[in-house]
Amino acid sequence: MLLQFILDKCDIAGFWEIDLASATFHIGATVDNDTLQALQGVYMDAGEGFIWIKDFLLAQCNWPLRTNAPAHRGIARCLHKHNSFIEKALSYLNSNSIETLSIDLLKSISNSKGNSKSKSKTTETKKCITRGCKAKGPASRTDGTGQSYYLCEKCSG
């Protein structure tokens, strides 16, 4: 049950911040360091209070990472958060996969923007706050809360 709890609570890269009290509460049974040690073959100590589930990315079919997959950019960012552990993780993953990935490629994946096909519109049609007529273009004024107000050309003059 502990392993299932960890798999449900870990991030998208397989990192779980060790919280034995939360695990005890949610599982309904006492979870201590000895209980966690029983799963030692499943995880690696990632340091700073985290463990990393070794085969999580492989089981989720998220390895090797691809630059054009938005989820993979998030996984790469999670791996970079654990900078002192990243080489161990890459070594394990590369040794258990046909394809390998370097730290430099991982950095480029986490920094990539992807191929977004949607284009945002720079102009919108909203009702003018003064007369209710149509106003085109971006908001001409905002208040202190960030609320946008649209004014038509006649009313903004």
N, C-alpha and C positions, 0 to 999 in steps of 0.2 A: 504494500500500500504506500509505503514511503516513496518508492521509485515512481509510482504513478503520480503522486502528489508533486514531486520535483519536476517531472516531465510536463505537468499541467502549469506549473508556476514559473518555469525557467523562461528566459527571453528567447528571441528568435534565433540566437546563435547557440543556445544550450547552456547559458550561464545561469546559475541560481545562487542568490545571496542566502547564505546559510542562516536560517531562522528556525531553530528547533522548537521554540515556543509556539510559533504559528503552525508548524507541522504537527505538533502534539495536539493542538486545539482542533485543527481541521480533520486529522485522521481519527482522533478519539482514542488514541493510545499513546503511551509515553514514548517519545522519540528523544534519544540522547546521542552523545558522540559514538557510543558503542554501536547503536543502531545504524548510524550513518556509516561507520567503518565497515559494516557488513556489506555495503554496496561499493566498496573501494574499487572493485574491478570495473565498475561502470563509469566512474568519473575520475577526473584529475583535479588536484587542488590547484585552483587558479590564483590563489593568494588573495589578500585583502578581504577575507571573509566570503569568498565565492568558490563554488565548484563548477566544473565544466563537464557536461555529459559527453563522453567521447564519441559515441556514434550517433548523436542527435542529428547533426547535419546530413550524415550519410543516410540515416533512416528516413529523414524528411525529403530525400532526393534534392537537397540544396547544396550538394557538392559535386563538382567544382562550381565555384561562383562564376556568374556571367555578368558582363558589364551592362547588358540590356535588360536585366531583370530587376525591377524596383525592390523586391524583397531581398535580393542579394546585396544591394547597396546598404540596406539596413543591417544585414548580417555582418557585412564588412565593418560597418561603424561600431557594432557591438564588439567585434573582435578587437578593434583599435582601442576601445575603452579599457581593455585589459592588456595594455601595451607590454607589461613585463611578462605576460604569459603567451603572447601571440606566436612567438617562435616555436614553443612546445606544441601549441594547437596546430599550426601549419605542418610541423614535422609529423605529427600523428595522422592528420588528414591526408597528407601527400603520400604517406607510407601505406595507407589503406585505400587508395584510389588509383585508377589508371592514369588520370591526368593530375598534374601538379600545379601549384599556384605559388608565386613568390610574394614576398612582403610588398614589393613595389607594385605589383599588379593588384594586390589587395588594396593598397592605398588609392590607386587609380579608380577602382570600383567604388570605394566608399565616397570618393569625391566627384564621381560622374553625375551628370544631370539626367542622363537617360534620353530616350527618344520620345518626348512628349508630342503627341499628334494634335492635341487640343491647343487652339490659339485663343488667348484671352482678348476680349474686345476692349478697346481703349475708350470707346464712347458708349454711352447708354442713353436711353430716352426715359426721362423721369418727369413727373409733374412738377412744375414750378411752385415753390412754396408761397409765392405772393399771390398769383392769380389762378393757379391751377392749370395754366397752359403748359404745353410740352416744352421741355428744355433739353437740348442735346449737348453732349459733352460731359467731361468729368465734373465733379462737384466743384463749385466755385468758392464755397466756404465750408468750414467745419467749425463745430463748437468745441469746447474743452473736453467733451466726452468722446470725441472722434466721430460724432454724428455728422453726416454729410447733408448739405442743403444745396438744392439745385435751383438756379435762377435762369430764366430765359434772357435773351439778349435785351428785350425791352425793359425788363425789371432790373437787370444788373447795371444798366446804363447810368 
